Amino acid sequence: MSDGLPGSIGVRKVLVIGTGAISVCHLPTFVTLLRQHYRVDTAVCLTEAARAMVSPAALEVLSGRPAIPPGWSAGSGPIHVEWAQWPDAVLVWPATLHFLASCALGLTADVATSIAVAATVPVVFAPSLAMGVTASGPYRRAAAALQADGRHLVGPIAGHGVWTWQLSDGACAPPDAVLRELARISSGPTEPTHHAKEHHDHHRVSRTSQ
């Protein structure tokens, strides 16, 4: 993966949102890359579904700060506003169709979607979709709406689904692809992008589609 990494990503603070796709189990590696390789101050927010797939405690150790809670507690205040204003960029890795559609429609039922919608900094989504979903109307409409709002999408790419192990076009883009896009955005004014056709053949065995 290091061969494809940009030399700099142009930001100092990154908020990473993990949603309930199986590739979220690799999020600790992504967070370690941000902290150790790029020396970026990193915060992590997991949806409820993601918290069942990856350890919030492990991510707290790796990020060096408490995980952002998935919901609001009594007296917590508008924590989504505070966190939306904190980073230089927001990375949603992986992003399920449910999360993408919720953000596209402004359905902010939890802290993670509220942060992604309220953020005024670059927001990069890495979709992780079930087989056949990339050509579906709901995904295409959600992707188009997010791009119209100035958001950026990287992937999905070709990979193998964990259930059937069949080749799918809905796998989550690897961290190096997401970081290259962030570096491109940070280098100057850009148009929203959707790199849906990018292929990473050497990642196919390890990438999962949902």
SULZI-V217905 format. One record per helix or strand of 2 or more residues. SS is the DSSP state (~ for helix, > for strand). FROM is the first residue (numbers start at 1). LEN is the number of residues. If there is no record, write none. Layout:
BEGIN
ss: <SS | SS>
from: <FROM | FROM>
len: <LEN | LEN>
END
This chain:
BEGIN
ss: <~ | > | ~ | > | ~ | ~ | ~ | > | ~ | ~ | > | ~ | ~ | > | > | ~ | > | ~>
from: <2 | 13 | 22 | 41 | 48 | 56 | 79 | 89 | 97 | 111 | 122 | 133 | 137 | 152 | 167 | 175 | 194 | 201>
len: <3 | 6 | 16 | 6 | 4 | 8 | 8 | 7 | 9 | 8 | 6 | 3 | 12 | 9 | 6 | 12 | 2 | 3>
END
